[in-house]
Amino acid sequence: MFKKIYLDPENRRFSEIMSNNRRYIVPPFQRDYSWEDEQWEELWEDIEQMQQSQIQHFMGYLVLQTEDGKSFQIIDGQQRITTVSIIILAVLKTLQALVDNQKDKEANEQRIEEYKRTYIGVFDSITLTTSPKLVLNRHNNQHFRAMVERLEVPTRRRLTKTNRALNRAFEFFVNKLSQKKKDGKTLATLVGDIADGLLFTAITVKDDLNAYTVFETLNARGVHLATPDLLKNYLLSTFASHPAFHTDENLDDFAGRWQIIIEQLGETEFTNFLRSHRGMTNPLPHKRELYRLLRREIDTAEKVIPYLEKLEDRAPVYAALQEPHDDFWKEREGRYIQARPHLEVLKLFGIKTPLSLLMAGYEKFSPQEFIKLLNCIEVLTLRYNVICNLATNDQERMYNITANQLINEDLSLQEVMDRLRTIYPHDVEVRQRFGDKSMPSRRSNKKIMFLLREIEMHLSGRAPQNLTLEHVLPYNPGDDWQAYFGRETYENAIDRLGNMALLPSNQNMGQEVFEQKREILQASEFRINRHIAEYPEWNMNCLEEHQRWLAKQATAVWKISEYA
């Protein structure tokens, strides 16, 4: 039986979201209000454009969690809902000013009461009290409540940055409204347009596991939601559930640590980091299972801070492993500076499968051993991923198992190398795969340049950086070249690695006939070019023979001597 995912996606106007006495609560540990002038200006322009075109404006996704259908936690979308609510408060202030000046007083008082009832407060007929429709987090809510009650920015000393942002947002929209025609009908038209014209896709779930599934599904489709917030809310709520830990000092310490982690990684990389981090000591989880597993493992308040400390320690390593020129490698007395060229190769080819193992290696090995591990993984990357283009499942599994054993059993570097031997493609396979290799040069120019430059360095010890990639058979051959090379085969030959040459960046061969190109290549300082020039003509047979020669060099360039 499949586990059911309960969610209810629906397109809703702002008026529908705020109707039927619904309340919206930003979890106490959710992020603070952070919008600034750029976002306010953009939203205001969108509203004005919507009014002119009379076409609804899409505000994005609103992810909500509820158990009773009346009270909803805002998992994602709180910045937008809060800002639209502030616009309503600015309208109320402007209407109150009209009332105070005896301008259409009765009608404007009715508008104020209607808007307060619809967008600001929920009236309980049993207790005869009014509760706010929007409850912000622990840093913002008291300040926001004061703004709602007074329709003024609260004048307090030592305001936090986030509450200053609330004040500035309110003042921004009050100023925008002052530029409009000052009468109740104009303001009522604006509120009506906001209510019916701002459209959200509301996704309602019944628990935070479902919410996490929604996050990961939407993020995989390119809709980036704030997934760190969900885990942060769970960890902090678990932490705060213990009376000994529930103090402002402890909660602020947690928030500060969390912010440091996010600053190291950025939100879009956060889930990948959590997955790799867990993969250091456990089987690498699927992203869909990650949150469930973390909830099960970090199930008491006492486990939260040790987990957070590990995240804080390892986040800089994870981030630096994907940025070769991070100061992280230059610091530490320069002992890791030789890591950079290996990391540049992993970044060039977009390789992330070994991150858990590399994090474990950094933690367990000396700088010299770690760099040797990096070199091993670079060679494996080029043989396994780039040249042979093998499926990564087995490779990732081996990296994961080795990382677990390295952390849990204190393997030596040699023992790690012995385990990785099982995913090392042998010379025969590398020569065969490289001999058939094609790479689209327009998309893979830097990658091809790297491969050929490394082979040239192996052959001649020379490979300057300022080079250009040239096709022997031109990229867009004319009729003469097609007829010369062979009309049946030229399309399959253009992007073969054997059809590529390296020239100084100020030189090119263009559409010249092979005899003229041959003279240029023969005079070159590079062995690869001179090898091409040894052929009296250039056809598919010559190209394939030259590429087989390149393949032989490749097995010598990217080689682990211990595996020979």
Beta strands, then each sheet from edge to edge (+ up, - down):
strand 1: 7-13
strand 2: 23-25
strand 3: 57-66
strand 4: 71-76
strand 5: 121-124
strand 6: 129-132
strand 7: 134-135
strand 8: 198-205
strand 9: 467-471
strand 10: 500-504
sheet 1: 1+ 8- 3- 4+ 2+ 7+
sheet 2: 5+ 6-
sheet 3: 9+ 10-
end
